[in-house]
Amino acid sequence: MGRRARLLHVAWDAVRARAGGADAIASRTDRRLAEMLAHARRTPFYRRHWRGIPESAGLTDLPPVAKVEWVDGFDESVTDPAITREAVWQYMQDRARVGQPWLDRYSVCRSSGVAGKKSLFVADQDAMDVYWALWLTRGWMSWLGLRGAARLGRRGGRVAAVIATNSHYASAAMVRRPSPLGAFANVRSSTLSIHKSASRIARALDYWQPAALVGYPTVLDSLAVEQLAGRLSLDIVLAVSVSEWVEPAARARIESAFGCPLFDSYAASEFLSLGFECPEGWLHVNADWVVLEPVDEEFRPVPPGETSHTALVTNLANRTQPVIRHDLGDRVIVRPDPCPCGSPLPAVHVEGRKYDTLIYRNGDREVTVMALALITLLTSVPGIEPGYQIVQTAEDVLSFRMRFSREADATWAEVVSRVRSHLRARGLPHVSVELSPIPPRRDPRTGKLRKIWSEVPVSVP
């Protein structure tokens, strides 16, 4: 079966599975999971990792895989002897080949190193076809509908992606890979580097006039500011966010500026099409091709409706480098009731990374300060420019990197009042709130604007 024929086959199966409801999804999951576990047992990595565990064991009986284990065991985790960590890493040094197939058949990407480790991932052509098919059917076609697809076509079908292009990150591996739809689709997609200034990106977009825009939410937000200020003039049908959480205020600004809906996507290096947002604002996990397990600190299942400590991911598509119960690091909440949108796929909210949680002390007790809580506090404060950052710089200090669009003193006073009230309610009146002299800035490697983090040394599993 040729690649285009396989893509259509997988896409049609994805449509049929969703139409068939929960039972159709579950039957595919069970079959693919059994096949993947049997396949993974042939690799040295999982033979060692699952030593002493009977082959009849189910998924939840298997130990999770920590990032450090994945890094150290790369050469034993792949099924093609031509793939080695050294060979993949050497290939990744050539930035001109970001998104291009390696050895003419593999897609490679790396993590951004949130946990201090650089994990490498290799996906085969069959897995990439699954990712593409899910993006097309449950992402783009679901978001656009027939009317939106027709509008996209009338506008020339051009799609622009504003992402980090300076290394082999997951978003670049997906967006810059040659389309399986052929040259027609390739010439209608353009990738712009996030490392350029907003004004340069705006000029390039004005020239090319895409019909759809893909990018990090903070980037789309900065372009929305340009559009509202009259320095950008785009007529787009759809905006799609990748890689970062979308703040409500940013979503409202983007949709207002461009006059179109913004839909979020959920992807990771372990699986490039984890889920897609529905009109109800929930991310629906592609559970017939990937298993997402919300768990607590002891890797025990977390019930629907509760925030997990992390999530484990199992890829049912990629046989070149099986990913089984990999610690993703995301805090997620599974919707406990059926989603009103009608999708039978599990619905989740992603609350952020477990490494983004701030931990302070009240005597002998640890107190967790959640990123989402702090961000929500500031959503309605007027005068804060988009792109602020929150950093725990010491055991008793919370620092804000901010710019203000008006009345800086009054705006900062409102920030301090709200944050101190929140900290007092959590038993942390001793934590000081400071305005940092350091302006907000993106990671120089990934181009992402990390929202919140701690600079206090902690042990990371």
Buried (B, 14 or more C-beta within 10 A) or exposed (E): EEBEEBBBEBBEBBBEBBEBEEEBBBEBBEEBBEEBBEBBBEBEBBEEBBEEEEEEEEBEEBEBBBBBBBBBBBBEBBBBEEBEBEBBBEBBEEEEBBBBBBEEEBBBBBBBEBBEBEBBBBBBBBBBBBBBBBBBBBBBBBBBEEEBBEBBEEBEBBBBBBBBBBBBBBBBBBBBBEBBEEEEEEEBBBBBBBBBEBEEBBBBBEEEBBBBBBBBBBBBBBBBBBBEEEBBEBEBBBBBBBBBBBBEBBBEBBBEBBEBBBBBBBBBBBBBBBBBBBEEBBBBBBBBBBBBBBBEEEBEEBEBEEBBBBBBBBBBBBBBBBBBBBBBBBBBBBBEEEBEBEBBBBBBBBBBBBBBBBEBBEEEEEBEBBBBEBBBBBEEBEBBBBBBBBBBBBEEBBBBBBEBEEEBEEBBEBBBEBBBEBBEEBBBEEBEBEBBEEEBEBEEEBBBBBBBBBEBEEEBE
